Amino acid sequence: MRPVLVQALVMIALAGVALSRGIGPQCVLSDLRSFVYYGAALLAPWAFPSGRSFRVFAWGSVVCGLAGSIWGIVLSLTGGGMVLYGLVLHFTRLIGPSEIVYPVTLFTAFGLLLFERRTPARLFLLVALSVSLLACYLTYSRGTYVALAAGLAAMLALLSLTAPRKAVETLLITAVALSVLFGTLALM
């Protein structure tokens, strides 16, 4: 329960800072929306009677999130493009409540990937990780990007306490994923 309380206090403090700097309430609440889902995820381990039931839920979340991410990417890339803040984008920005699914799918797939031993399952999780990372980019949303950074920091902090080798592996996977993402975007 303590991590949820800490997260809530940090969210309130960040919202106060953002509001005091003149950022509108709608933007602040939109950017904090992702963290509500992370808070719910911190409560998830207590809702499952066994590790097996938690893994089944996590795999189900990845499969459903992957389907939603693929659909979002198809809609974005076939939308014809747009101009945002003077930048010409060759895609339509993914907006709305579904943009919360992408970072949650990404970190669920990431967490499963770190502890999965079977090669076909690892390949599936790598595909899910790549697709959800692309969907996160296509949101072109500051809130999604902040949620990704916060989620990565939290994952590294937890892993460094419980499995230090997995923390190093996480950093390597993140570096490769970001290199592939930015390399692909440079080609567009």
Disulfide bonds with the S-S distance in Angstrom:
none
